[in-house]
Amino acid sequence: MSALPDKPAALEVKDVRRSFGPVEVLHGVDLALHSGEVHALIGENGAGKSTIMKIMAGYLTPTSGEVLLNGKPVTFASSEEAENKGVILIHQEFNLAEQLTVEENIFLGRELKRGFFLDKKAMRAEAARLLNELETRVSPDARVSDISVSDKQMVEIAKALSRNARVLIMDEPTAVLTTREAEVLFRQIERLKAKGTAILYTSHKLDEVARIADRITVFRDGSRVVVANTGEMTEDQMAQAMVGRELSNLFPPKVIPANAETVLSVKDFSVGSIVTNASFDLKRGEILGFAGLVGAGRTELMEGLIGVRQSAGQVEINGNPVSISTVSDARRAGVVYLTEDRKGRGLLLRKSMRENLTLLALNRFGRLAIDSKGEDKALGKAISEFDIRAPNRAVLVGNLSGGNQQKLLLAKTMLAEPEIVIIDEPTRGIDIGTKQQIYNFIQNLAASGKSIIMISSEMAEVIGLSHRVVVMRSGRVTGVLSGDEINEDLIVRHAMGLEGKVAA
């Protein structure tokens, strides 16, 4: 990368501090974004990244310190004022009106007009152009509530592109994107960079950071600890700077259960038109990974197993046939499911940790009246066992970091004392230090005799944790791998339908 230009940064914060009540979460941080530069901001969940991004984009004001736009101090009264001055934030949590169309969301609050009337033809044409630029097939007329999570992310990106941002702040933009969609986004970032846009890119995927960023800033515990050109840091060095410790043993040693009995047997299991004749078994104390491309049917298969989707096929638990039509049936059979969508379907974000923790096991805390003291005791144990970090017990769950939300979801699920635990995308949107903790939690659950099914889109996660791997493609099981077979080449070949064919 060339030296930074002499002219002022497009957007800069100097000695910024931010407190929430008596707790200071940012401790005098500096961060400068320059035109035509991709600046990566990395750090663990809770390091202060979201807070500084919201300050830069006008969603929060600093307790002290200053924000400078093109070298001049500025105070954004709101995010709308920041947007009007060319500073756009793409949120990790979607900021979309679910009941409006894609086109209406892209132009919400900035509708194009012809005289006194909305220029629907122009808006539709521009929405189609933006979506085509992002190589997404979603229709401008589609209702946002009806499109996939990854399509919603592309709509957020289209919204930002429509605003001709001078400064673009991106919070985990690829967390829910497929590999192909991420590649499209990277091309757009290069295009914007060439036009002179200043880009702040936040991601837990360090390979992405190494690939697209010019400069890196590392936050830890609300302070800036490192600023470097990308080529000056390896991914391992980035990770160590984030967590302040060595991470060479990211995955715990695999302890493969010997002669373990089968606890779950699934035969010729179909879920609507999505999954066809899937068969697999799960042993006691085993971590069974499910791999495959997006759309392979892994999540749908598990939702069928727990009664969320209509299904047909044979299921046996501990050798006994079971019929599961509802989530309650699954729970009574000892099967629980951790959803990949912890914010939308896993947790009640406007409730406290205690209320979330005991939701699946309320019968253990009284029937006519809730045993609040018992709930508090259970919460204290969960906080200790799963290292849940929160400013206080009364905090709303929506105000916890993603990593601590995931730990709470895991604690909530285990309070139901299941025998079989299905975990869908266990570390999506979570920093590398918390990932290591969750990997150890999963291994410890298996070591204690729980049986784990893990769906993950991260190849390293599947390879690093799984005792065996089931690979799916287009709703069918294409292979079950074990031992040395659990490697990237074989998994990809099965996932793409190439296994059994002669490699070119």
C-alpha positions as a printed Julia matrix, in Angstrom:
504×3 Matrix{Float64}:
   0.0     0.0     0.0
   1.19    3.51   -0.75
   1.78    6.09    1.96
  -1.26    7.9     3.29
  -2.1    11.17    1.52
  -1.2    14.49    3.12
  -4.78   15.74    2.98
  -7.06   15.24    6.01
  -8.83   11.95    6.6
 -12.31   11.66    5.11
 -13.59   10.76    8.58
 -11.67   10.64   11.83
 -12.22   10.3    15.57
  -9.71   11.64   18.08
  -9.4    10.69   21.75
 -13.0     9.48   21.8
 -14.44    8.15   25.02
 -17.92    6.77   25.51
 -19.67    5.79   28.72
 -22.99    4.06   29.33
 -23.94    5.16   32.83
 -20.9     4.66   35.07
 -19.26    2.17   32.69
 -16.75    3.54   30.15
 -16.6     1.3    27.1
 -14.26    3.37   24.89
 -11.05    4.71   26.39
  -9.69    7.58   24.31
  -9.5     5.89   20.89
  -8.26    7.33   17.59
  -9.29    6.05   14.17
  -8.83    7.69   10.75
 -10.43    6.66    7.44
  -8.85    7.92    4.21
 -10.38    8.23    0.75
  -9.64    5.25   -1.49
  -8.62    3.07    1.45
 -10.16   -0.04    2.99
  -9.49    0.15    6.72
 -10.31   -3.01    8.69
 -11.42   -2.78   12.31
 -11.08   -6.06   14.22
 -11.46   -7.14   17.82
 -13.38   -9.5    20.07
 -17.1    -9.06   20.71
 -17.39   -6.34   23.34
 -14.12   -4.67   22.31
 -15.95   -1.46   21.35
 -16.15   -1.83   17.56
 -19.9    -1.34   17.27
 -19.81    1.66   19.6
 -17.13    3.49   17.6
 -18.93    2.71   14.32
 -22.19    4.13   15.69
 -20.37    7.27   16.85
 -18.79    7.73   13.41
 -22.19    7.28   11.71
 -24.2     9.56   13.97
 -26.12    6.92   15.94
 -24.29    7.8    19.18
 -22.45   10.87   20.44
 -19.08   10.58   22.19
 -18.87   11.33   25.91
 -15.68   13.22   25.08
 -13.3    13.59   22.15
 -14.14   14.76   18.65
 -15.3    13.59   15.24
 -13.77   15.25   12.17
 -15.17   15.2     8.62
 -12.53   16.18    6.03
 -10.43   17.64    8.84
 -13.18   19.79   10.35
 -14.92   19.04   13.66
 -18.49   17.88   13.2
 -21.35   16.86   15.45
 -23.91   14.59   13.83
 -27.31   15.21   15.41
 -28.56   11.92   13.94
 -27.7     9.14   11.55
 -29.81   10.92    8.92
 -27.55   13.97    9.17
 -24.48   11.75    8.82
 -26.03   10.08    5.74
 -26.79   13.48    4.22
 -23.08   14.26    4.56
 -22.1    11.0     2.89
 -21.39    8.74    5.9
 -23.31    5.45    5.6
 -23.38    2.51    8.0
 -24.44   -0.96    6.82
 -25.69   -2.63    9.99
 -24.97   -6.21   11.0
 -28.6    -6.41   12.19
 -30.81   -5.57    9.24
 -32.4    -2.14    9.24
 -35.21   -3.06    6.83
 -38.99   -2.63    6.85
 -40.1    -6.25    6.53
 -43.57   -5.51    5.09
 -42.29   -3.22    2.32
 -40.84   -4.34   -1.01
 -37.16   -4.44   -1.83
 -37.53   -1.35   -4.02
 -39.41    0.56   -1.28
 -36.69   -0.29    1.25
 -33.88    0.88   -1.0
 -35.49    4.33   -1.4
 -37.23    4.59    1.99
 -37.04    8.22    3.11
 -35.3     9.18   -0.14
 -38.04    8.46   -2.66
 -37.55    9.75   -6.2
 -40.26   12.12   -7.34
 -41.54   13.6   -10.54
 -43.26   16.81   -9.52
 -45.59   16.01   -6.63
 -45.75   12.29   -7.4
 -43.47    9.35   -6.71
 -41.45    8.34   -9.76
 -42.04    4.61   -9.39
 -40.66    3.82  -12.83
 -37.33    5.49  -12.05
 -37.08    3.86   -8.62
 -37.83    0.41  -10.04
 -35.25    0.85  -12.78
 -32.59    2.05  -10.35
 -33.38   -0.73   -7.85
 -33.08   -3.31  -10.64
 -29.75   -1.78  -11.73
 -28.33   -1.93   -8.19
 -29.49   -5.5    -7.63
 -28.09   -6.54  -11.0
 -24.78   -4.92  -10.07
 -24.77   -7.11   -6.96
 -25.58  -10.15   -9.09
 -28.57  -11.07   -6.97
 -31.76  -12.51   -8.44
 -34.11  -10.98   -5.88
 -36.92   -8.98   -7.48
 -37.43   -5.27   -6.66
 -41.1    -6.17   -6.13
 -40.41   -8.92   -3.57
 -41.59   -8.31   -0.02
 -38.58   -8.23    2.3
 -40.22  -10.6     4.79
 -40.34  -13.25    2.03
 -36.66  -13.2     0.97
 -33.69  -15.09    2.43
 -31.3   -13.73    5.05
 -28.47  -13.42    2.51
 -30.76  -11.56    0.09
 -31.68   -9.14    2.88
 -27.98   -8.42    3.34
 -27.65   -7.67   -0.37
 -30.62   -5.29   -0.12
 -28.84   -3.47    2.72
 -25.77   -3.18    0.51
 -27.89   -1.95   -2.42
 -29.37    0.72   -0.12
 -25.88    1.93    0.76
 -24.73    1.92   -2.87
 -27.76    4.03   -3.85
 -26.64    6.78   -1.47
 -23.27    7.46   -3.16
 -21.39    7.21    0.12
 -18.16    9.16    0.64
 -17.54    7.06    3.77
 -18.95    3.53    3.95
 -18.89    1.66    7.27
 -19.59   -2.08    6.97
 -20.38   -4.17   10.05
 -19.85   -7.9     9.39
 -21.24   -7.66    5.83
 -20.41  -11.26    4.83
 -21.64  -13.0     8.0
 -24.73  -14.33    6.2
 -23.48  -14.3     2.6
 -22.54  -17.3     0.49
 -19.01  -17.5    -0.91
 -20.26  -16.33   -4.3
 -22.12  -13.39   -2.79
 -19.06  -12.42   -0.77
 -16.99  -12.36   -3.96
 -19.53  -10.0    -5.53
 -19.28   -7.74   -2.49
 -15.47   -7.7    -2.68
 -15.68   -6.56   -6.31
 -18.01   -3.75   -5.27
 -15.6    -2.72   -2.51
 -12.76   -2.52   -5.04
 -14.95   -0.41   -7.33
 -15.88    1.98   -4.52
 -12.27    2.18   -3.38
 -11.19    3.12   -6.91
 -13.81    5.9    -6.89
 -12.26    7.33   -3.73
 -14.72    6.06   -1.12
 -13.28    5.63    2.37
 -14.32    2.21    3.71
 -14.29    0.89    7.27
 -14.66   -2.89    7.16
 -15.39   -4.89   10.31
 -15.22   -8.68   10.17
 -14.34  -11.67   12.31
 -13.14  -13.46    9.16
  -9.44  -12.67    9.24
  -8.8   -14.19    5.82
 -11.15  -11.55    4.38
  -9.33   -8.81    6.26
  -5.96   -9.98    4.95
  -7.36  -10.06    1.43
  -9.18   -6.74    1.05
  -7.88   -4.32    3.69
  -5.07   -1.79    3.25
  -4.75   -0.98    6.93
  -5.81   -2.69   10.17
  -6.8    -1.28   13.54
  -7.2    -3.73   16.44
  -9.44   -2.92   19.41
  -9.24   -4.76   22.71
 -11.32   -3.96   25.8
 -12.35   -0.54   24.49
  -8.85    0.59   23.54
  -6.89    0.72   20.31
  -3.95   -1.67   20.68
  -2.53   -1.98   17.14
  -2.53    0.0    13.87
  -0.65   -1.58   10.97
  -0.53   -2.01    7.22
  -2.14   -5.33    6.29
   1.07   -6.88    4.99
   2.74   -6.3     8.35
   0.48   -8.8    10.18
  -0.29  -12.46    9.64
  -3.73  -13.8    10.5
  -2.26  -15.44   13.62
  -0.79  -12.11   14.71
  -4.16  -10.41   14.15
  -5.86  -13.03   16.33
  -3.27  -12.73   19.09
  -3.58   -8.94   19.08
  -7.37   -9.24   19.39
  -7.41  -11.59   22.37
  -4.07  -10.82   23.99
  -3.07  -14.48   24.16
  -1.73  -17.34   22.04
  -4.38  -19.13   19.95
  -2.35  -21.9    18.37
  -4.66  -24.55   19.87
  -7.91  -23.1    18.55
  -9.66  -26.48   18.5
  -9.57  -28.84   21.49
  -8.09  -32.32   20.96
 -10.58  -34.79   19.5
 -11.52  -37.48   21.98
 -13.32  -40.02   19.83
 -15.71  -42.19   21.88
 -14.77  -45.87   21.68
 -17.48  -48.5    21.11
 -20.19  -45.93   21.82
 -23.78  -46.98   21.31
 -26.02  -45.34   18.73
 -28.4   -42.84   20.33
 -30.09  -41.52   17.16
 -30.85  -43.4    13.97
 -32.47  -41.62   11.01
 -33.51  -43.6     7.93
 -35.06  -42.51    4.62
 -36.01  -39.16    6.12
 -37.59  -36.55    3.83
 -38.63  -32.96    4.5
 -41.14  -31.66    1.95
 -39.48  -31.27   -1.43
 -36.22  -30.03    0.14
 -34.67  -33.16    1.71
 -34.99  -36.62    0.18
 -34.3   -39.98    1.87
 -31.59  -38.79    4.25
 -30.08  -41.47    6.48
 -27.47  -41.16    9.24
 -26.79  -42.18   12.82
 -25.35  -40.42   15.87
 -23.37  -42.07   18.64
 -23.15  -41.17   22.32
 -20.46  -38.58   23.01
 -19.99  -37.89   19.3
 -19.74  -34.56   17.47
 -21.31  -35.23   14.06
 -20.62  -32.4    11.63
 -22.95  -31.56    8.73
 -21.25  -29.91    5.76
 -22.5   -28.72    2.4
 -23.07  -25.65    0.28
 -25.75  -23.11    1.17
 -29.08  -24.61    0.07
 -27.96  -28.22    0.6
 -30.85  -28.81    3.03
 -28.91  -29.23    6.29
 -30.97  -26.78    8.37
 -34.23  -28.01    6.83
 -33.32  -31.61    7.71
 -32.8   -30.66   11.36
 -35.97  -28.56   11.45
 -37.82  -31.62   10.17
 -36.28  -33.76   12.91
 -37.46  -31.43   15.69
 -40.97  -31.02   14.26
 -40.71  -27.49   12.85
 -41.26  -28.78    9.29
 -43.47  -31.59    8.03
 -41.42  -34.73    7.45
 -41.6   -38.45    6.79
 -39.2   -41.26    7.62
 -37.95  -43.45   10.45
 -36.39  -41.99   13.61
 -35.17  -44.07   16.54
 -33.73  -42.77   19.81
 -31.85  -45.34   21.92
 -33.3   -48.07   19.73
 -36.94  -47.01   20.2
 -39.05  -45.57   17.36
 -40.2   -42.02   18.04
 -42.68  -39.7    16.38
 -41.78  -36.0    16.59
 -44.36  -33.52   15.31
 -43.6   -30.51   17.5
 -40.69  -28.9    19.3
 -42.26  -30.06   22.56
 -42.21  -33.66   21.27
 -38.52  -33.26   20.47
 -37.74  -31.85   23.91
 -39.56  -34.71   25.64
 -37.49  -37.11   23.52
 -34.32  -35.38   24.7
 -33.57  -33.46   21.48
 -32.97  -29.7    21.39
 -32.0   -27.33   18.6
 -29.88  -24.15   18.75
 -31.04  -22.04   15.82
 -28.6   -20.23   13.54
 -30.74  -17.09   14.02
 -30.11  -16.36   17.7
 -31.52  -12.81   17.48
 -34.66  -13.59   15.51
 -35.61  -17.03   16.84
 -33.29  -18.02   19.67
 -33.52  -15.24   22.24
 -35.96  -12.61   23.48
 -33.83   -9.51   22.98
 -36.06   -7.23   25.07
 -35.99   -9.54   28.09
 -33.36  -10.12   30.75
 -30.84  -12.95   30.87
 -32.8   -14.75   33.59
 -36.05  -14.77   31.61
 -34.25  -16.09   28.54
 -32.24  -18.71   30.38
 -35.17  -20.55   31.99
 -37.63  -20.35   29.11
 -37.15  -23.96   27.94
 -37.18  -25.36   31.49
 -39.88  -23.32   33.25
 -41.45  -26.47   34.68
 -38.34  -26.81   36.87
 -39.01  -23.42   38.45
 -42.61  -23.79   39.57
 -45.97  -24.17   37.89
 -48.37  -21.77   39.61
 -45.67  -19.28   40.58
 -42.13  -18.89   39.29
 -39.29  -19.58   41.74
 -37.3   -16.38   41.13
 -34.6   -17.35   43.61
 -34.15  -20.65   41.83
 -33.91  -18.82   38.5
 -31.29  -16.45   39.91
 -29.27  -19.4    41.19
 -29.45  -21.07   37.76
 -28.36  -17.82   36.09
 -25.39  -17.5    38.4
 -24.32  -21.04   37.53
 -24.75  -20.38   33.79
 -22.74  -17.15   33.97
 -19.92  -19.04   35.66
 -19.98  -22.2    33.53
 -20.33  -20.44   30.16
 -18.32  -17.31   31.01
 -21.19  -14.96   30.1
 -19.91  -11.41   30.43
 -22.47   -8.69   31.13
 -22.41   -5.35   32.99
 -25.16   -6.63   35.31
 -27.79   -9.37   35.51
 -30.64   -7.03   34.61
 -29.21   -6.08   31.23
 -31.5    -6.69   28.26
 -30.19   -9.54   26.13
 -30.27   -7.34   23.02
 -27.53   -5.23   24.62
 -25.14   -8.17   25.01
 -22.4    -8.79   22.45
 -22.98  -11.52   19.88
 -20.6   -13.89   21.62
 -22.31  -13.51   24.99
 -25.71  -13.94   23.37
 -24.5   -17.22   21.87
 -23.18  -18.38   25.24
 -26.54  -17.56   26.84
 -28.37  -19.46   24.08
 -26.14  -22.47   24.73
 -26.73  -22.22   28.5
 -30.5   -21.89   27.94
 -30.53  -25.01   25.79
 -28.48  -27.09   28.19
 -30.72  -26.14   31.13
 -33.37  -28.35   29.49
 -30.98  -31.31   30.1
 -31.11  -32.75   26.57
 -29.44  -35.95   25.42
 -29.03  -34.82   21.8
 -28.02  -31.25   20.96
 -28.32  -29.86   17.42
 -26.26  -26.68   16.95
 -26.73  -24.68   13.74
 -23.82  -22.32   12.9
 -22.4   -22.24   16.46
 -20.0   -19.31   15.91
 -21.58  -17.13   13.21
 -20.66  -13.48   13.79
 -18.45  -14.3    16.78
 -14.85  -13.26   17.36
 -12.03  -15.76   17.36
 -11.44  -15.69   21.12
 -15.07  -16.5    21.9
 -15.04  -19.13   19.14
 -12.28  -20.94   21.01
 -14.42  -20.91   24.17
 -17.47  -22.27   22.35
 -15.41  -25.02   20.72
 -14.31  -26.08   24.2
 -17.89  -25.94   25.49
 -19.02  -28.22   22.64
 -16.15  -30.66   23.22
 -16.91  -30.73   26.97
 -20.57  -31.48   26.28
 -19.57  -34.42   24.11
 -17.07  -35.62   26.71
 -19.85  -35.59   29.32
 -21.9   -38.01   27.19
 -24.08  -35.58   25.23
 -24.4   -36.28   21.5
 -23.87  -33.28   19.24
 -24.99  -32.55   15.68
 -23.22  -29.46   14.36
 -24.09  -27.63   11.15
 -21.41  -25.19   10.04
 -20.51  -23.27    6.91
 -16.95  -22.83    8.16
 -14.78  -25.61    6.78
 -12.13  -25.26    9.5
 -14.84  -25.64   12.15
 -16.24  -28.82   10.6
 -12.79  -30.36   10.21
 -11.47  -29.17   13.57
 -14.37  -30.35   15.76
 -16.17  -33.26   14.09
 -15.59  -36.92   14.85
 -17.48  -37.76   11.64
 -18.88  -35.55    8.88
 -22.11  -36.0     6.91
 -22.0   -34.12    3.59
 -25.19  -33.0     1.84
 -25.94  -31.73   -1.63
 -29.33  -30.68   -3.02
 -31.24  -32.28   -0.15
 -29.43  -35.62   -0.23
 -26.67  -37.18    1.83
 -23.71  -37.67   -0.52
 -21.16  -39.04    1.93
 -20.26  -39.81    5.53
 -16.58  -39.19    6.29
 -14.43  -40.24    9.24
 -10.78  -40.27   10.28
  -8.38  -39.05    7.6
 -11.29  -38.67    5.18
 -12.28  -35.49    7.04
 -10.36  -33.07    4.86
 -11.29  -30.07    2.74
 -10.77  -31.78   -0.61
 -13.11  -34.71    0.06
 -15.76  -32.56    1.75
 -15.84  -30.15   -1.2
 -15.96  -32.97   -3.76
 -18.94  -34.55   -1.99
 -20.64  -31.15   -1.55
 -20.28  -30.4    -5.27
 -21.27  -33.86   -6.46
 -17.8   -34.64   -7.8
 -16.87  -37.61   -5.65
 -16.64  -40.72   -7.81
 -15.74  -38.66  -10.85
 -12.19  -38.5   -12.2
 -10.52  -35.22  -11.26
  -9.35  -33.13  -14.21
